[in-house]
Amino acid sequence: MSATSETRRVLVTGASRGIGRAIATAFAARGDRVAIHYATARADAEETLRALAGDGHILVGGDLGDPDAAREVVHTAVRDLGGVDVLVNNAAVAPGPGNRHPVATTSYEDWNRAWRRMVDVDVIGAANVTYGVASHLIERGEPGSIVNVGSRGAYRGEPDYPAYGAAKAALHAFGQSMAIALAPYGIAVMSVAPGFISTDRQQATLDGPEGAGLLGQSPFGRVGTPEEVAAAVLHLSSPQARWSSGAVLDLNGASYLR
């Protein structure tokens, strides 16, 4: 097989639903073997697993906010796949009704709780998984790819969820630092920054009073799809995209330009 068509071993964090599920599906359709990571939604992760093309895929559970669990997630993926060639850092504590924290109306206790949880998972968890996979690749002496799933909110701002915006900005910056640090080992690191994406979790919002405004943010008159994010991640993980290492790719339908 050529370098572009050979089967790769891929760890996708936060792959039980939504964008992560679409990313895992895209890699499996290409012929890769995928480790589907989940934190608590095992039933959803099992549903993702059943739907994947091909075989040799695995499930791996663990709360990435726990450094020991993050290390074990990488260990399990490496052991059960026989190695990891591509890492997709998709797992995140996403904005939702339960963690909204605008500064003017949030108690100090809730403010700290939101910041700690989002930073622990969205930044430190991704950093710890990256450490594990990068160390594995360096030890093997093989090239690889790491793609981080960030957010438009890192640039546009998240006034109701400032910890999320800050965490995603940190993830982008972390990816650029790793792009420099890991290039001598043949490991490319890129990020994508999606805007609003029509996952099943967001469907109620799209169907509600905010829906028209969200659709109107883009001149295309719609929001993005998980499959569009997956296609970008698949490309960035390929050897052909290696020279894009360090890049942050906006995926927001021209809804926010920088």
Secondary structure as the mmCIF struct_conf table of DSSP 4:
data_model
#
loop_
_struct_conf.conf_type_id
_struct_conf.id
_struct_conf.beg_label_comp_id
_struct_conf.beg_label_asym_id
_struct_conf.beg_label_seq_id
_struct_conf.end_label_comp_id
_struct_conf.end_label_asym_id
_struct_conf.end_label_seq_id
TURN_TY1_P TURN_TY1_P1 ALA A 3 SER A 5
BEND BEND1 GLU A 6 GLU A 6
STRN STRN1 ARG A 9 VAL A 12
BEND BEND2 THR A 13 GLY A 14
BEND BEND3 SER A 16 ARG A 17
HELX_RH_AL_P HELX_RH_AL_P1 GLY A 18 ARG A 30
TURN_TY1_P TURN_TY1_P2 GLY A 31 GLY A 31
STRN STRN2 ARG A 33 TYR A 38
BEND BEND4 ALA A 39 THR A 40
HELX_RH_AL_P HELX_RH_AL_P2 ARG A 42 ALA A 51
BEND BEND5 ALA A 53 ASP A 55
STRN STRN3 ILE A 58 GLY A 61
TURN_TY1_P TURN_TY1_P3 LEU A 64 GLY A 65
BEND BEND6 ASP A 66 ASP A 66
HELX_RH_AL_P HELX_RH_AL_P3 PRO A 67 LEU A 81
TURN_TY1_P TURN_TY1_P4 GLY A 82 GLY A 82
BEND BEND7 ASP A 85 ASP A 85
STRN STRN4 VAL A 86 ASN A 89
HELX_RH_3T_P HELX_RH_3T_P1 PRO A 97 ASN A 99
TURN_TY1_P TURN_TY1_P5 VAL A 103 THR A 105
HELX_RH_AL_P HELX_RH_AL_P4 TYR A 108 VAL A 119
HELX_RH_PI_P HELX_RH_PI_P1 ASP A 120 GLY A 125
HELX_RH_AL_P HELX_RH_AL_P5 ALA A 126 ARG A 140
TURN_TY1_P TURN_TY1_P6 GLY A 141 GLY A 141
STRN STRN5 GLY A 144 VAL A 149
TURN_TY1_P TURN_TY1_P7 ARG A 152 ARG A 152
HELX_RH_AL_P HELX_RH_AL_P6 GLY A 153 ARG A 156
TURN_TY1_P TURN_TY1_P8 PRO A 159 ASP A 160
HELX_RH_AL_P HELX_RH_AL_P7 PRO A 162 LEU A 182
HELX_RH_3T_P HELX_RH_3T_P2 ALA A 183 TYR A 185
TURN_TY1_P TURN_TY1_P9 GLY A 186 GLY A 186
STRN STRN6 ILE A 187 PRO A 194
BEND BEND8 PHE A 196 PHE A 196
STRN STRN7 ILE A 197 ILE A 197
HELX_RH_3T_P HELX_RH_3T_P3 ASP A 200 GLN A 202
HELX_RH_AL_P HELX_RH_AL_P8 GLN A 203 ASP A 207
BEND BEND9 GLY A 208 GLY A 208
TURN_TY1_P TURN_TY1_P10 PRO A 209 GLU A 210
HELX_RH_AL_P HELX_RH_AL_P9 GLY A 211 LEU A 215
TURN_TY1_P TURN_TY1_P11 GLY A 216 GLN A 217
BEND BEND10 SER A 218 SER A 218
TURN_TY1_P TURN_TY1_P12 PRO A 219 PHE A 220
BEND BEND11 GLY A 221 ARG A 222
STRN STRN8 GLY A 224 GLY A 224
HELX_RH_AL_P HELX_RH_AL_P10 PRO A 226 LEU A 236
TURN_TY1_P TURN_TY1_P13 SER A 237 SER A 237
BEND BEND12 SER A 238 SER A 238
HELX_RH_3T_P HELX_RH_3T_P4 PRO A 239 SER A 244
TURN_TY1_P TURN_TY1_P14 SER A 245 GLY A 246
STRN STRN9 VAL A 248 LEU A 251
BEND BEND13 ASN A 252 ASN A 252
TURN_TY1_P TURN_TY1_P15 GLY A 253 ALA A 254
BEND BEND14 SER A 255 TYR A 256
#
